[in-house]
């Protein structure tokens, strides 16, 4: 095991990484300093690991017919995914595009986002299409795991019942069985340790699915605002859906999601194994995420964002959510005006209220840690319109 | 509390799977008789027979509890977590496990009677009809086993997971599948009687009333099919998928939607009679008596409504449920929650 210490300092406006120091730009959090110890295997960085094979490249695929009569169309998702994967990789055949990321012997973990009302989670048609694509390159269902931290959220959204036979659906908070062997949810040897608000348990452990079982991770986040981290995209879905004990990083109105999300994503197993990110923006959320109890804050974006660089994908997501918020005349996610603070109930009624000062800067912090491209002029943003 | 006031021997009370209770509690329970915190969550429904409550838990145990005191009579350990609601048949209690086994346990002593193997976790509740036990599995196979020995008589491989508990009647056995089909098979051979293709998965367990099979689908529709032919009598559209199985009483059909509404529709023509205020996400089946219908919500409460008007009668804020249904008798209400607490209330 290797231990690395990250020190986030408000007074210096800098993040110290070991002996190095990385300066931050504007919009930085005004929180107290935070020290994060990352205990993780000392593994060489895989070329497939974040930012992956295509740093800075994001393919945005739009299909008008991806929602038909209020239902997500699997046929449309199939076409969007095929065209998007070919555009990302430059391959002319979809199967070859997928073969850039996985081989038949891989054990592939699919990280879904089930935290939301039905319709604002990683959609079942997308999950089914990804499984079918993995099958096309020879990965059998028994080597595919759909996972998240919360069993109840997986179950209430039906993943356990709706994926094909053989695929394992694993809620990390419960025990699960593989070939007669019972497994626990988290690896006691891989963790991030920090004291955010004086909490009793200062460690967050990494899922054993990530640390041990999986050889690759396909990340399926959703295009959603998040009331603490600004957006819940690739980085947050991976970090806060793979490490436990993460809700402690935000106590209203303050949040340490920046830098914790970014730092967690640098942990070797997670960083090396997450090879592809496919963001579900068929239905998107511009306020009261991640759960979006109020349907007024959900819109039909009919979009997938595909890339290997989670920072670049999240940056484009952030631009999309900010654009939507401007359209409807509500404050920017970066706006820390105290008059926009409110309770959770306020947040569900008004798109001007949030319990937290949102901190979307975790995306830029991830860029500073080498996980991808933040600057828009460094992002190769391709737009496809499927008809 | 009167002993053995009624038996509630399988998912949704009885093998007709209509979720119909004889209980008619117009007022909510206001007295705790006992409660028991189990080691892990409970995803299944408790059942009741001859003064014993049987409940399965994700800690891998089937518990037999005295219905009056909650005291454990015995517990039986399976090979993995249990999500299947037990069914009682004669001296046996049967259930499936995530270890891919269907267990038949002697219910007086809690000893293994027989064990049948499937190729994947069994989340459905076994249904016993004549001398056969029918059960689907997440491996996509639907099986019929001998009730006395557990020997598999026939097996049919489908193209999706089977999380829908079957309904058996006369010569036919019905169930839904995540391949989007509702199957009616001959109970004796497993051969197709008819198949209805829905637009998406059918997770809900079918009920049959007045010759009509009733089940909701992930395709947003609730279907009423002729139980003999599979012909669509009517269908009712909601605005999200339906996992909740139906309860039927007094010519009314009740089910919950993932959109959070409890619906009451007419058995005869599928017209909406009333729907509840939104309860966020509903996946558990309701149970219904002559005058009340009860449902456990995912986000915390057990709620009861007047079957005729939809007026809310009472609620018990004890913890949510994904699939569990309360046992509602004239004497007591038994509620198992997802966090793993079992309540007996008066």
Contacts between the chains, C-beta under 8 A, distances in Angstrom:
chain1	res1	chain2	res2	distance
A	70	B	220	7.4
A	70	B	239	6.0
A	71	B	199	7.8
A	71	B	219	7.3
A	71	B	220	6.7
A	117	B	280	7.3
A	117	B	281	6.7
A	118	B	240	5.4
A	118	B	241	6.9
A	118	B	258	4.5
A	118	B	259	7.4
A	118	B	281	6.3
A	119	B	240	6.6
A	124	B	218	7.6
A	151	B	41	7.6
A	152	B	41	7.9
A	152	B	298	7.6
A	152	B	320	7.9
A	152	B	322	6.5
A	152	B	338	6.1
A	155	B	43	7.4
A	155	B	283	7.8
A	155	B	322	5.2
A	156	B	281	5.5
A	156	B	283	5.7
A	156	B	298	5.4
A	156	B	322	5.9
A	158	B	201	7.7
A	158	B	203	6.7
A	158	B	218	7.0
A	158	B	241	7.0
A	158	B	243	6.4
A	158	B	283	8.0
A	160	B	123	7.7
A	160	B	138	7.8
A	160	B	163	7.5
A	161	B	123	7.9
A	161	B	138	8.0
A	161	B	161	5.7
A	161	B	163	4.2
A	161	B	178	5.7
A	161	B	201	6.7
A	161	B	203	4.7
A	161	B	243	7.6
A	162	B	161	7.5
A	162	B	178	5.4
A	162	B	201	5.3
A	162	B	203	7.6
A	162	B	218	6.8
A	163	B	161	7.3
A	164	B	160	6.9
A	164	B	161	7.4
A	165	B	120	6.2
A	165	B	138	6.2
A	165	B	139	5.1
A	165	B	140	3.9
A	165	B	160	6.9
A	165	B	161	5.5
A	166	B	120	7.4
A	166	B	139	7.3
A	174	B	40	7.1
A	174	B	41	7.1
A	174	B	58	6.2
A	174	B	81	7.1
A	175	B	40	8.0
A	175	B	58	7.7
A	175	B	81	6.4
A	176	B	81	7.8
A	176	B	98	7.8
A	177	B	79	7.9
A	177	B	80	4.5
A	177	B	81	7.5
A	177	B	98	5.8
A	177	B	99	6.4
A	180	B	79	7.4
A	180	B	99	7.4
A	182	B	80	6.8
A	293	B	280	7.2
